[in-house]
């Protein structure tokens, strides 16, 4: 346990290369290839961290200026996902979430209720987060473990059900890859419902604008880098920046739009050898032609142009909506640079349609800020217990978009911590039903293959 906690404390940019190098060696990839794959993944995480910081450092002041100018002061402060991760891994539940998550994964593999081998260990913090706040709210370690098990199981099922669409949409580089990240999986229903509703609306259902068509239709004005400039200048204008500041923000946003896809390519370069070797080895050991998917980080696909465009457009939209949504007390600030993680599993269902993806993003955030408001009391209590220094002096309550704005997190918490035994039974029955449904799908796919 001490070893696991130490490795986790190193951060994703160090932890994941170590894990992937060891994993590659175990798979028989060889020391040199394993080390290269691990270091490539590490470079990807460092690059993503640098670009995310660039985005936050430039977007943050503009947003803060808007808050000041337009009086957008809501009572619940956004302290970002690092605080949520600190809460997640800073409790007894968080300390055992990796072995527990792996155990649940293994059991589900053997019972054929999942086809995903989740090696995205860093993002196990989402499982730990919900388990930790449930444990703190109920003063029960076992309730926390129950919440973790349910979240792991449903996330794996969501990763399985979205895998074919994801592979088809993002291309052959991601063949046999799934995304078992709880935050991403939680927004799949929004994408399905939004797409279904838009299909029923005459006129709106004819709007067919993806990244390529956007560029073909608008030329340079449809390219992500130019849209980055436009949105950056627009944000600067709203923040009453000087011309020089507006232009600087615009070029910075354009840089983010160009650099993130290049960094995701670095991830793919590192992960591909591991993925291919995993599939070869697993395939040779399994009978009946069953193929497993390797669960990996959504960072692989956050560089998609539609993701970047929609994420930037959402910034001014959600700032405006946060103020007018009845009952909301949460203003997204520190979490805004992480909006890109809403879309990895949304785009395969909207087929990369910009309008449908953006509407899905708006709906997720409208409900998300309300979920964050609802969970702010327990979130604040948890942060104070784990590391009170994360809360600025005089702040009444805190929250973050990831993972407090997730419907997955909110529903699990409400059913376990607030409703109790009856809620837990409902959640348990639903989880088993989803697992059996997934098993039937896996068996049917195997029979038809």
Secondary structure as the mmCIF struct_conf table of DSSP 4:
data_model
#
loop_
_struct_conf.conf_type_id
_struct_conf.id
_struct_conf.beg_label_comp_id
_struct_conf.beg_label_asym_id
_struct_conf.beg_label_seq_id
_struct_conf.end_label_comp_id
_struct_conf.end_label_asym_id
_struct_conf.end_label_seq_id
HELX_RH_AL_P HELX_RH_AL_P1 UNK A 2 UNK A 9
TURN_TY1_P TURN_TY1_P1 UNK A 10 UNK A 10
HELX_RH_AL_P HELX_RH_AL_P2 UNK A 12 UNK A 26
TURN_TY1_P TURN_TY1_P2 UNK A 27 UNK A 28
HELX_RH_AL_P HELX_RH_AL_P3 UNK A 31 UNK A 70
TURN_TY1_P TURN_TY1_P3 UNK A 71 UNK A 71
BEND BEND1 UNK A 75 UNK A 75
STRN STRN1 UNK A 76 UNK A 78
HELX_RH_AL_P HELX_RH_AL_P4 UNK A 80 UNK A 89
TURN_TY1_P TURN_TY1_P4 UNK A 90 UNK A 90
BEND BEND2 UNK A 91 UNK A 91
HELX_RH_AL_P HELX_RH_AL_P5 UNK A 92 UNK A 95
TURN_TY1_P TURN_TY1_P5 UNK A 96 UNK A 96
HELX_RH_AL_P HELX_RH_AL_P6 UNK A 97 UNK A 110
TURN_TY1_P TURN_TY1_P6 UNK A 111 UNK A 112
BEND BEND3 UNK A 113 UNK A 113
STRN STRN2 UNK A 116 UNK A 118
HELX_RH_3T_P HELX_RH_3T_P1 UNK A 121 UNK A 124
HELX_RH_AL_P HELX_RH_AL_P7 UNK A 125 UNK A 138
TURN_TY1_P TURN_TY1_P7 UNK A 139 UNK A 139
HELX_RH_AL_P HELX_RH_AL_P8 UNK A 141 UNK A 170
HELX_RH_3T_P HELX_RH_3T_P2 UNK A 172 UNK A 174
TURN_TY1_P TURN_TY1_P8 UNK A 175 UNK A 176
STRN STRN3 UNK A 177 UNK A 178
HELX_RH_AL_P HELX_RH_AL_P9 UNK A 182 UNK A 185
TURN_TY1_P TURN_TY1_P9 UNK A 186 UNK A 187
HELX_RH_AL_P HELX_RH_AL_P10 UNK A 188 UNK A 199
TURN_TY1_P TURN_TY1_P10 UNK A 200 UNK A 200
BEND BEND4 UNK A 201 UNK A 201
TURN_TY1_P TURN_TY1_P11 UNK A 202 UNK A 203
HELX_RH_3T_P HELX_RH_3T_P3 UNK A 204 UNK A 206
HELX_RH_AL_P HELX_RH_AL_P11 UNK A 211 UNK A 218
HELX_RH_3T_P HELX_RH_3T_P4 UNK A 219 UNK A 222
BEND BEND5 UNK A 223 UNK A 223
HELX_RH_AL_P HELX_RH_AL_P12 UNK A 224 UNK A 238
TURN_TY1_P TURN_TY1_P12 UNK A 239 UNK A 240
HELX_RH_AL_P HELX_RH_AL_P13 UNK A 243 UNK A 285
BEND BEND6 UNK A 287 UNK A 287
TURN_TY1_P TURN_TY1_P13 UNK A 288 UNK A 289
HELX_LH_PP_P HELX_LH_PP_P1 UNK A 292 UNK A 292
STRN STRN4 UNK A 293 UNK A 295
HELX_RH_3T_P HELX_RH_3T_P5 UNK A 298 UNK A 300
TURN_TY1_P TURN_TY1_P14 UNK A 301 UNK A 303
HELX_RH_AL_P HELX_RH_AL_P14 UNK A 305 UNK A 324
BEND BEND7 UNK A 325 UNK A 325
TURN_TY1_P TURN_TY1_P15 UNK A 326 UNK A 327
STRN STRN5 UNK A 330 UNK A 331
TURN_TY1_P TURN_TY1_P16 UNK A 334 UNK A 335
HELX_RH_3T_P HELX_RH_3T_P6 UNK A 336 UNK A 342
BEND BEND8 UNK A 343 UNK A 343
TURN_TY1_P TURN_TY1_P17 UNK A 344 UNK A 346
HELX_RH_AL_P HELX_RH_AL_P15 UNK A 347 UNK A 350
TURN_TY1_P TURN_TY1_P18 UNK A 351 UNK A 352
HELX_RH_AL_P HELX_RH_AL_P16 UNK A 354 UNK A 387
HELX_RH_3T_P HELX_RH_3T_P7 UNK A 388 UNK A 390
BEND BEND9 UNK A 391 UNK A 391
HELX_LH_PP_P HELX_LH_PP_P2 UNK A 392 UNK A 392
TURN_TY1_P TURN_TY1_P19 UNK A 393 UNK A 394
STRN STRN6 UNK A 397 UNK A 399
BEND BEND10 UNK A 401 UNK A 401
TURN_TY1_P TURN_TY1_P20 UNK A 402 UNK A 405
HELX_RH_AL_P HELX_RH_AL_P17 UNK A 407 UNK A 413
HELX_RH_PI_P HELX_RH_PI_P1 UNK A 414 UNK A 418
BEND BEND11 UNK A 419 UNK A 419
TURN_TY1_P TURN_TY1_P21 UNK A 420 UNK A 420
HELX_RH_AL_P HELX_RH_AL_P18 UNK A 421 UNK A 448
#
